Amino acid sequence: MAENDLKIAVMGAGAVGGYYGARLAAGGTDVTFIARGAHLRAIRENGLQVRSPLGDVTIDPAKSTDDPGEVGPVDIVLLMVKLYDVAAAAERIWPMLEPETGVVALQNGVDAPDILGNTIGREHVLAGSIYIPAMIEEPGVIVHGGDFAKAVFGELNGDRSGRAEALLRAFRDAGVDAEITDDVESTLWTKFVLLCAVSATNAITRGPTRPVLQDPDMRGMFTDALRETEAVARARGVNLDPDIVAKQLAMAEAFPADVKASLLQDLEAGKRLEVEYLSGTVSRLGAEHGVATPVHSTIYAALKPFMNGGG
């Protein structure tokens, strides 16, 4: 697989998928964006625009469609759909798959690799974590809300495969901070510890993280949320940094003042929520392993009425 011949499809070219796809396309990779609705129409009419402190980019024309069947076989699928759409997306991926095609699950949460692997086979699945604050400002326009953006991914079995190396080169050629991990489970849970705390507290306070951490009571809840997810991960045998809570708390303190978790963005927009796969997963797995998760269980229950939209 020659790096200059790499063909990539971004399945779910929203804020995060659109950002990384645009960077790859600007770096010379053949990228097709799979999107829908007004966002897709805007991409077709005006190209895909990214506004970022790391450099603006416009991909025009941008190869785009709402039908994976129009794309044909590719080397890599970057799966960027919401967690609640992973199962349905997996069924639609088949026309893009060849025996060696890698499908990189880059969702929030820890459930996507299993959901995906159960449909297309684990031999196709890679997984990882994306660190970036981004939002769709208007259809076809993505705003990167900070000066950091990183991708960490790898094979489920820890191998440093040719397809993982090819994707890494494409990212780096595009100026994207990226690395391959040999412990995907640790990578997913390391982000999950922070993500669940940020998402939960953003959603219940209807605000960004900085005010949460400035209030002593909410800071205590935030820290407890970190510890609950850490405890669940350790009960499952996940390898985590011994100081993960302190390090993730420090990372949260460095967030830009106005950055909101995607869960809060969806709640404010009246969209369907991923909470079942965030605090809901912590609560469910905690119960399975005998780990108390009062913060996440309460927040999951509080947000369930809004899970299907209408927040």
PyMOL commands that set and color helices and strands:
alter all, ss='L'
color gray80, all
select helices_A, chain A and resi 3-5+15-26+37-46+68-70+83-92+94-96+112-120+122-124+162-173+184-205+209-214+216-235+244-253+262-268+275-277+279-289+294-306
alter helices_A, ss='H'
color red, helices_A
select strands_A, chain A and resi 7-11+30-34+48-51+57-59+64-65+76-79+102-105+125-131+134-138+141-144+150-155+177-180
alter strands_A, ss='S'
color yellow, strands_A
deselect
rebuild
show_as cartoon
